[in-house]
Amino acid sequence: MRAPRGTKRRACRDAATSRLARRVARNSNGGEGYRLKELRECFGTEFASNEQRGLDFRAPGGESPRDVMHRVMQWLGALAPAGRPVVAVTHNGVLRALLAAATGWNMTGKPPIKLRPAMLHRFTVTRGAGLALLEGNVPLVPALSAERSAPPPPAPAAVPP
């Protein structure tokens, strides 16, 4: 049995894209899985003063949002010539770096938009290897009403006469 034509090429391309994507994740050296609020409570004034460095914030032994931004932009730049949409699933640290790149936010003070969890954030690569935010916080599934706890059942199949 033979694989459909083009399958090997797609598999190699997908594997290469996957390897690139793994390199994009931010190394926060132990801060993974914690919310900013939890890190602020745990490390107090030391964290707050480091946080004021914005894009140059760096956990001990970790990397800065600026480092992440550069790596993500290189990855996106490598994908852009194909001209196809890209879907990337990542955590809030990378999303915040993307938001900073797209809006000019220096990561001090409040962000231009609050990135809500489990939402789609649409960016586009612009000329000159830039990034723009098209829309943020797009729900992935329609909200369920308070009266229903599950989506309605599918309509019954039509029965031929």
N, C-alpha and C positions, 0 to 999 in steps of 0.2 A: 504494500500500500504506500502511495506517495503522498507527500504533503502538497497542498494546493500551491500553485505558482506564486512566488513572492513571499511565502511564509518565512523562509530563512532570512531574507533581507529584513522583514518586519521584526523578526525575533532579535536579530543583531541590533537593529536601530533601537528597539525597546530596551534591550539590555544595556546599551550605551547610555540611553536617557536615564535609566534607573540608576546606573553607577554615578552619573552626574548629580542626580537628585539626592543621593545619599550624602554627597559631599557638601550639600547646601545647608544641612541641619546645623543649628548653632550649638557650639560647645560652651555651655555656661558653667562647666566644671562643678556639678553638684546642685545647681539651681533648677535643673529640669524637673518638671512636674509641680513646681510651686507657683502660686500666684504672686504677683508683685506685692499685694497686700501682706501675704504671709512672709515674704522675704523682708519687707520693711519692719514687720513686727519682730522677727527673729533677730535681725542684725542691727536694728535701730539706727543711730546717728551715723555709724560707719557706712551703712548701705545708703542712707539719704545723701550723704556728701558725695559718694561715688556716683549715685544716680544723677546728680546735678551736672555731671560731665556729659550727659546726653549721649550723642553718638559714640563718644569715647569711653562710656561706662564699660568697665571690665571686671568681671568676677575674678578672684585670684586664680590664675592658671587658665582662665577661660578666654573667650574672644569678645570683641566689642561689637555692638550693632553695626558700626561702620565696616568692620571686617566682613560681617555677614552680608551687608548690603553689596559690597564689592563682589563677593563670590556669587550671590544670586544674580546680579546684573551680568556677570560673565556667563553664567549658565543660560540666562534668558537670551543674551546676545548670540550664543551658539545655536539656540533653537529658532530665533527670529527669521533667519533667511529662508527657512522652510515655508513660512507664511501660513502655517496651520495653527489653529487654536491649541493651547496647552492647558491642561488642568493639573494643578499641583495641590496636594493636600499637605499641610504643614501646621506647625504650632504657632502660637501667638508671638514668640520672639522673632521668627522670620517674617511674619505678617507685619509686625511693627517696623522692622527694617525696610520692608517694601513700601509701607505707608510713608516713611520718612523720605525714601528715594522719590516717590511719586509726588509728594506735596511740598518738599522743602522743609518739613518739620525737623527741627534739630534734636528732638526727643527730650527737650526740657519743657516743663509745663505740660498742660493738657494736650492730647493729640487732636488733630483737626476733626476726626470722627472717632467715636468709641467703637472698636472692633468687637462685635458681639460674637460669642461662640456659636458653632454649628451654623454659620452663615457663609454665603458666597461673597467674595470680594473680587470684583472684576478690575483688572489692570490691563493696560496696553503698552507695548514697547513703542516708543516714539523715535523720531529721527534723532541722530546724535547719541544713540544708545541711552536714551532717557526712559522714563517710566511715567505713566499717568494713571490716576485712579479714575475708572469709568463709573463705577458705583460700588457702594459698600453695604454690607449687612442685608443682602438679598436672601430671603428665607429659602431653604432648600426644599421644604415641603410646606404646603398650605397649613396655616394654623387651624387646629380643630376648635370648633365652637365649645363653649362651656357646657352646652346641652348634650354633646356627644363625646364619648370617650374613644371612639374609633371611626374610621372613615365609613361611609355608607357601603353596603354590599354591592357587588356588580349587578348590572341589570340582567334579567334573565335572557337567555338566548332566544331569538325568534324561532318559532316552530312553523315549518312550512305548512300551507293549507292542505 
